[in-house]
Amino acid sequence: MASSLCIDPIVGDWYLSYGKLFEVVALDDAERILEVQHADGDLEEIDMDDWATRCRAGAVQMADPPEDSGMGTDHYDDESSGIRPVDFQEAQGLRANPLEDLDLFE
């Protein structure tokens, strides 16, 4: 599929085609299908022939991932979610001591 205009799809890489930003999440060489996930979370399958046609038309280009891909942990800082990060000292205090209430000689 490689030509001077064609970009080979690589799992984990981001691309822009017809104004839509997406990541290639899976390749099925036997079925000749790409599974992509758009920046808004929608999944789509693209036929390898369609990918090649897009490439020849110059409608596929490599892209940077979106700024807010939702994969980071920044969403835990949102006070409205009621979830907040826990530091190490606080997390250590949340663990129960399994031997505290055990009396071996009773």
C-alpha positions as YAML, in Angstrom:
chain: A
units: angstrom
residues:
- id: 1
  name: MET
  ca: [0.00, 0.00, 0.00]
- id: 2
  name: ALA
  ca: [3.00, 2.30, 0.36]
- id: 3
  name: SER
  ca: [3.40, 4.90, -2.35]
- id: 4
  name: SER
  ca: [4.76, 8.42, -2.46]
- id: 5
  name: LEU
  ca: [1.33, 9.78, -1.43]
- id: 6
  name: CYS
  ca: [0.06, 6.98, 0.77]
- id: 7
  name: ILE
  ca: [0.54, 6.84, 4.51]
- id: 8
  name: ASP
  ca: [0.52, 3.37, 6.04]
- id: 9
  name: PRO
  ca: [-1.88, 3.27, 8.99]
- id: 10
  name: ILE
  ca: [-0.18, 2.50, 12.29]
- id: 11
  name: VAL
  ca: [-2.05, 1.46, 15.44]
- id: 12
  name: GLY
  ca: [-1.81, 4.23, 18.02]
- id: 13
  name: ASP
  ca: [-1.10, 7.01, 15.53]
- id: 14
  name: TRP
  ca: [-3.49, 9.91, 14.91]
- id: 15
  name: TYR
  ca: [-4.65, 11.04, 11.47]
- id: 16
  name: LEU
  ca: [-6.83, 13.72, 9.93]
- id: 17
  name: SER
  ca: [-9.09, 12.87, 6.99]
- id: 18
  name: TYR
  ca: [-11.89, 14.98, 5.56]
- id: 19
  name: GLY
  ca: [-11.74, 17.23, 8.62]
- id: 20
  name: LYS
  ca: [-12.14, 14.38, 11.10]
- id: 21
  name: LEU
  ca: [-9.44, 13.59, 13.67]
- id: 22
  name: PHE
  ca: [-9.07, 9.91, 14.59]
- id: 23
  name: GLU
  ca: [-6.71, 7.30, 16.02]
- id: 24
  name: VAL
  ca: [-6.11, 3.89, 14.44]
- id: 25
  name: VAL
  ca: [-6.96, 1.40, 17.21]
- id: 26
  name: ALA
  ca: [-6.81, -1.91, 15.31]
- id: 27
  name: LEU
  ca: [-5.76, -3.41, 11.98]
- id: 28
  name: ASP
  ca: [-7.26, -6.58, 10.55]
- id: 29
  name: ASP
  ca: [-5.02, -7.59, 7.64]
- id: 30
  name: ALA
  ca: [-7.09, -10.71, 6.88]
- id: 31
  name: GLU
  ca: [-10.33, -8.71, 6.53]
- id: 32
  name: ARG
  ca: [-8.46, -5.63, 5.21]
- id: 33
  name: ILE
  ca: [-10.18, -3.33, 7.69]
- id: 34
  name: LEU
  ca: [-8.95, -0.56, 10.00]
- id: 35
  name: GLU
  ca: [-10.79, 0.23, 13.19]
- id: 36
  name: VAL
  ca: [-10.51, 3.88, 14.14]
- id: 37
  name: GLN
  ca: [-11.74, 5.93, 17.07]
- id: 38
  name: HIS
  ca: [-12.61, 9.54, 16.42]
- id: 39
  name: ALA
  ca: [-11.63, 12.29, 18.85]
- id: 40
  name: ASP
  ca: [-15.26, 12.40, 20.06]
- id: 41
  name: GLY
  ca: [-15.10, 8.68, 20.96]
- id: 42
  name: ASP
  ca: [-17.08, 7.27, 18.02]
- id: 43
  name: LEU
  ca: [-15.75, 4.04, 16.51]
- id: 44
  name: GLU
  ca: [-15.64, 3.41, 12.77]
- id: 45
  name: GLU
  ca: [-14.31, 0.74, 10.44]
- id: 46
  name: ILE
  ca: [-12.50, 1.84, 7.29]
- id: 47
  name: ASP
  ca: [-11.84, -0.55, 4.44]
- id: 48
  name: MET
  ca: [-8.16, -0.65, 3.37]
- id: 49
  name: ASP
  ca: [-9.23, 0.16, -0.20]
- id: 50
  name: ASP
  ca: [-11.04, 3.26, 1.08]
- id: 51
  name: TRP
  ca: [-7.89, 4.21, 3.02]
- id: 52
  name: ALA
  ca: [-5.82, 3.85, -0.17]
- id: 53
  name: THR
  ca: [-8.34, 5.97, -2.11]
- id: 54
  name: ARG
  ca: [-8.19, 8.66, 0.57]
- id: 55
  name: CYS
  ca: [-4.38, 8.57, 0.40]
- id: 56
  name: ARG
  ca: [-4.31, 8.94, -3.38]
- id: 57
  name: ALA
  ca: [-6.68, 11.90, -3.08]
- id: 58
  name: GLY
  ca: [-4.36, 13.47, -0.52]
- id: 59
  name: ALA
  ca: [-7.14, 13.34, 2.06]
- id: 60
  name: VAL
  ca: [-5.14, 11.59, 4.81]
- id: 61
  name: GLN
  ca: [-2.46, 13.26, 6.85]
- id: 62
  name: MET
  ca: [-0.73, 12.46, 10.12]
- id: 63
  name: ALA
  ca: [-1.93, 14.54, 13.08]
- id: 64
  name: ASP
  ca: [-1.18, 15.22, 16.71]
- id: 65
  name: PRO
  ca: [-3.51, 13.74, 19.33]
- id: 66
  name: PRO
  ca: [-6.15, 16.13, 20.63]
- id: 67
  name: GLU
  ca: [-5.22, 18.28, 23.60]
- id: 68
  name: ASP
  ca: [-8.00, 16.77, 25.74]
- id: 69
  name: SER
  ca: [-7.97, 13.09, 24.80]
- id: 70
  name: GLY
  ca: [-9.70, 12.12, 28.06]
- id: 71
  name: MET
  ca: [-6.95, 9.63, 28.83]
- id: 72
  name: GLY
  ca: [-5.19, 11.73, 31.46]
- id: 73
  name: THR
  ca: [-6.01, 12.03, 35.13]
- id: 74
  name: ASP
  ca: [-6.90, 15.73, 35.04]
- id: 75
  name: HIS
  ca: [-10.61, 14.89, 35.20]
- id: 76
  name: TYR
  ca: [-10.14, 13.72, 38.80]
- id: 77
  name: ASP
  ca: [-9.46, 17.30, 39.85]
- id: 78
  name: ASP
  ca: [-13.00, 18.31, 38.89]
- id: 79
  name: GLU
  ca: [-14.76, 19.25, 42.13]
- id: 80
  name: SER
  ca: [-18.19, 18.60, 40.61]
- id: 81
  name: SER
  ca: [-17.38, 14.90, 40.16]
- id: 82
  name: GLY
  ca: [-16.80, 14.42, 43.88]
- id: 83
  name: ILE
  ca: [-13.61, 12.52, 43.07]
- id: 84
  name: ARG
  ca: [-10.26, 13.90, 44.06]
- id: 85
  name: PRO
  ca: [-6.73, 12.54, 43.99]
- id: 86
  name: VAL
  ca: [-5.39, 10.94, 47.15]
- id: 87
  name: ASP
  ca: [-1.78, 11.46, 48.18]
- id: 88
  name: PHE
  ca: [0.40, 8.60, 49.44]
- id: 89
  name: GLN
  ca: [0.13, 9.45, 53.15]
- id: 90
  name: GLU
  ca: [-3.65, 9.59, 52.99]
- id: 91
  name: ALA
  ca: [-3.88, 6.36, 50.99]
- id: 92
  name: GLN
  ca: [-1.63, 4.59, 53.49]
- id: 93
  name: GLY
  ca: [-3.99, 5.59, 56.31]
- id: 94
  name: LEU
  ca: [-6.95, 4.04, 54.45]
- id: 95
  name: ARG
  ca: [-5.54, 0.52, 54.65]
- id: 96
  name: ALA
  ca: [-6.73, -1.71, 57.45]
- id: 97
  name: ASN
  ca: [-4.18, -3.47, 59.61]
- id: 98
  name: PRO
  ca: [-5.09, -7.16, 59.31]
- id: 99
  name: LEU
  ca: [-3.37, -8.16, 62.59]
- id: 100
  name: GLU
  ca: [-4.64, -5.32, 64.76]
- id: 101
  name: ASP
  ca: [-7.67, -7.15, 66.19]
- id: 102
  name: LEU
  ca: [-6.20, -10.64, 66.11]
- id: 103
  name: ASP
  ca: [-5.36, -12.21, 69.44]
- id: 104
  name: LEU
  ca: [-3.31, -15.34, 68.84]
- id: 105
  name: PHE
  ca: [-3.38, -16.51, 72.49]
- id: 106
  name: GLU
  ca: [-7.09, -16.44, 73.29]
...
